[in-house]
Amino acid sequence: MKRIAVILILLLTVSFLSFSGSHAFELNGFADVSFTKSTEGADEFRNGDFAFGTLDLYLAENLENVEILSELVVEFGNVVDLERLYLGYTFSDELRIRIGRYHTPLGVWNTSYHHGVQLQPTINRPVFLNFEDDAGILPTHVVGAYLSGRTRTTAGVLEYGAMIGNGPRITSEDGGTPVLNANNTSDDNIGKAIAFHAAISPAMVDGLKVGLSTHITEVKSDDAADARAALSDEVGTDIVNSTVSVDQIIYGAAITYSTGNVDIAGEYFAINDNDELLDKDYNSNAYYGLITYTFKEKWVPYLLYEKMSVKGDDPYFDFLNTKDITKTTLGLRYNITYRSSVKGEVRSVEKGGSDWNEFAVQWALAF
């Protein structure tokens, strides 16, 4: 709690001082509260529970061609995470560079909807696009450098980008559940993670956008070095079987289409893991489809379908305790203002051989 107070005081002090300076930082934030009830799980879920979401505070400034952004998120359990912190410089529309910690350029959802849930159409992200510390399976954050740009051609508007950064690591802090770690201050991988993406909004189809992305990296768990040594000595089978050391390639395809009051979005990801220790390949996939309809700018009913299928013997997913999941969400969003909304959802979930229903309501706002 003391750490949270210090950070909040620092943010407020910087914000206050900036108003008296020649260049003002813009302090913004997001907050949300929700109620969720489930037909399965622990008693608190079956009984229904109220919960605060996250308090998201970010400072942003644009000084001519220089961009600075810092985002802090206060989460349940007095956890404070520095989610984004980068410096950017815009040479032109065709070329911009960012250096720091930012969202990995994978697909649409991860680059469009950040930590403030008021931004996204639904209460939750698709399960497979959860952030790393929320049982996420994809590297949604990265520390490195990112070149991007956009240009207008006769075929349409072309967007593109390339990234290089620290590869992720699987860690278990204090003996807890293993999670992906973005390696903020170091990189235990032999090579850097790289990613590429490109998208086009064709001139001949108004409202359509199609994109492709690729992410290539190496992912290890904390004891990967010991497992490699054990394997070279042809001993230690147990430690090899409980260790992650994979070369991973993620391919993504995304499509969005807006026409009138209807918006459609879909993404597909293929996750290919090569186990370096046993020289075995595993192929898994995940996708979602979302359709929304806006009525009188206030009411937005929506339908989200998502599915994730993973190889059970893939050490990467086995270590992260990832299971197949199919989830259908029917929801209704009411926009109180453009800065605040109430969302209600009914969900049907199938996961790891079990199935249940969920009911949720959320009030989200931006300030």
Helices and strands as residue ranges (DSSP letters): H 2-20, E 26-38, H 43-47, E 49-52, E 55-63, E 66-75, E 79-92, E 95-103, H 109-112, G 127-129, G 132-134, E 141-152, E 156-165, E 169-171, G 173-175, E 179-181, E 193-202, E 208-221, H 224-232, H 237-241, E 245-259, E 262-275, E 280-293, E 299-309, H 315-319, E 325-337, E 340-351, E 354-366
